Amino acid sequence: MKDQNWKNNSVKQTLKDIPDATIFGDGDAFKLISKIYSVSEGWVEITKALQVDGLGCVLQVQTQQRNQSPPNDNYVISDSLQWIPGVRIKEFKDENSRIVNRKLVAIGQ
């Protein structure tokens, strides 16, 4: 089994890097807020948000950890969802208009 590719941050990048990936619907509906991972240690922590315009966001937090005992080809996954009313996703862009950061802020900010 090939190790997971945790470097991708968008559907476009995933489809480019993983030839057999398939997408249905809006694969980028949840926007990446933060991600930290270690390929060598086999873990990743991801926070994503789905904005419901004018109401708030669904926040998803996921942690994956590769089994450290043989066989090392399976993962423990923890996934949680939380509704956060009154917030929206704010994007921060660099001088080339590329998104470099996102965070949740109060609606109206």
N, C-alpha and C positions, 0 to 999 in steps of 0.2 A: 504494500500500500504506500502510495506517495504521500509525503507530508503535505499538510494543507498550505495553501498560498494565502498568507495573511497580509500581504503587501498591498492588495488591491483596495481602493477606496470608492470605486464607482462601478456601475454596470458596464459602462464603455470599456474601462480598463480590464475588468474581469473577462469580458468577451474576447478581448485582444489576447490576454495572457493564458486563458484556459479554453482550449479549442472545443471541448465537449460541453461547456456551460450553456444552459438554455434559460431563457427568461420568459415569464408570462406576466403581463401587466406592467406596472411601473416599479421596476426593481430598485429605483432610487427614491421611492416614496419616503422611506425612513432616511433622514439625513444624518451622516456621521458627525457626532459631536466630539468624540475623542476615541483614540485607540492607542494601546501600548501592547507590544508583543515581543517575545523572544523565540526565534526559530530554534536556536540551540537548546533551549530549555523546554520548548514545546508548550508555551502558554500564550494566551491572548486575553485582553480585557477590552471590551468595546461598549461604548455608549452611543445610542442613536435616538433620534426623536422624529416623531411624525406629527406635523403641525395640522391642527384642525382650525382653519382660519377663523379668527374672531373669538374662539373659545378657549384654546389651550393646546397642549401637546401630550401625546403618549410618549413616555420615556421608556426605552428598552436598555437594560444593562445585561451584558452577557460575558461570562467567563468560561474559557475552555482551558483544560489542562491535560496534556498527554500523559498517559499512564507511564510511570517511571520504572515499572517492573515488567519483565518480559511476559507476553509479547508487548512491545511498545507501539502498537498500531491502533490503540483505541483511546478515547478521550472521555473525560468527565466534563459535563456541560452544566452550567447554572445559568438560567435565563429568568429575568423578571421584567414585568411591565408595571408602570405606574401612570395614572392620569394626573396631569398637573394643570389645573385650570388657571386662566389669566396670564399665560406666557406664550411667547412666540420664539421662533428661531431667528437669531440675528447672525448675518454672515459678515465676515471681515475679509476684505480683498487687498491684494498687494497692488503695486503701481501698474501691473499688467492686467489688472482685473481678474486675477485668479483667486479663488477662495482659499484663504490660508487658515481660517479659524471659524468656528461657529460656537455660539453659546445661547442659552435660554435667557430671555429678558422679559420683563413685564410688557404686556400688550400696551402699545402707546409709546414705548421707548424707541 
